[in-house]
């Protein structure tokens, strides 16, 4: 007599090999591979997975366990992330200038937070509000070519409005 399980397991064994397929924009393939394959090699060495990248933007990740697969998927999505207008991100201030601050919203992707978008009140200098290394919430206002316009003022306004109108 052959024993059969009543239902499929809710979770795969942590030791079961896995294959994941992701779709990335074709213009991000070069960023994922990196100069001379440096970036993709670092992901493979760090996580122990195997990665195949196709010309159509499909990325296959072969992993021997769930943890390494999760880590590899996170690294790939971070590298290939595309900013979306209207979405809020936790960014890191990487550089200050007279006219604003440059905020990294994904690894290798910076946007400009103009001085007029830093605070709800007028500020004299960017350094009065921010310093390099600060983690701040910013909202993507617009994408112009390869430039990303950010706003902290919009996030502050949204948070203040949430406090004013408590949900029932």
HUDA-V259417 format. One record per pair of residues at least 12 apart in sequence whose ideal C-beta (glycine too) atoms are under 7 Angstrom apart, sorted by the first residue. I is the first residue (numbers start at 0). GAP is how many residues later the second one is. D is the distance in Angstrom with one decimal. If there is no record, write none. Layout:
i/gap/d
I/GAP/D
I/GAP/D
This chain:
i/gap/d
13/51/5.7
13/52/5.3
14/50/6.2
16/46/6.9
16/47/5.5
17/45/5.0
17/48/6.7
17/51/5.2
18/41/6.2
18/43/5.5
19/41/4.5
19/49/6.0
19/53/6.1
20/37/6.0
20/39/5.4
21/37/4.5
21/51/6.8
21/54/6.1
22/34/5.6
22/35/5.7
23/33/4.9
23/35/5.8
23/56/4.2
24/32/6.1
24/55/6.8
24/57/6.4
25/30/6.9
25/31/4.6
27/52/4.2
28/24/6.0
28/28/6.4
30/48/5.6
30/49/6.7
31/21/6.3
31/44/6.4
31/47/5.3
31/48/5.9
32/20/6.5
38/40/6.7
42/29/5.8
42/32/4.9
42/33/6.9
46/21/4.5
46/24/4.7
46/25/4.3
47/16/6.8
47/20/4.9
48/12/5.4
48/13/6.1
48/14/4.5
48/19/5.4
48/20/6.5
48/23/4.4
49/12/4.2
50/21/7.0
58/17/6.0
60/12/6.3
77/28/5.6
77/29/5.2
78/28/6.6
78/29/7.0
80/25/4.3
80/28/6.8
82/22/6.2
82/26/6.8
82/28/6.8
82/57/5.0
82/60/6.3
82/65/5.1
83/56/6.3
84/55/5.3
84/57/6.2
84/58/6.1
85/54/6.6
86/53/5.6
87/49/5.7
87/50/7.0
87/51/4.9
87/67/5.8
88/16/4.2
88/49/5.9
89/45/6.1
89/47/5.8
90/12/3.9
90/13/5.7
90/14/4.4
90/45/6.1
90/47/5.1
91/12/5.0
91/41/6.8
91/43/5.6
92/37/5.2
92/38/6.9
92/39/5.5
92/40/6.4
92/41/4.4
92/43/6.5
93/16/6.2
93/38/6.7
94/37/6.7
95/30/5.2
95/31/6.2
95/34/6.6
95/36/6.2
98/15/6.5
98/16/5.7
99/12/5.6
99/13/5.2
99/14/4.3
99/15/4.8
99/26/6.2
100/12/4.7
100/25/5.6
100/29/5.3
102/33/6.8
102/35/5.5
102/47/5.7
104/33/6.8
110/29/6.9
110/37/3.3
110/38/6.7
110/39/4.3
111/35/6.8
111/36/7.0
111/37/6.1
111/38/6.4
112/25/6.0
112/37/4.4
112/39/6.0
116/33/6.7
116/34/4.0
116/35/6.1
116/36/4.9
117/12/6.7
117/34/5.3
117/35/6.8
118/34/6.3
119/33/5.5
119/36/5.6
119/37/6.5
135/16/5.9
136/18/4.6
137/12/4.2
137/13/6.5
137/14/5.4
137/17/6.5
138/12/5.0
138/15/4.4
138/16/5.2
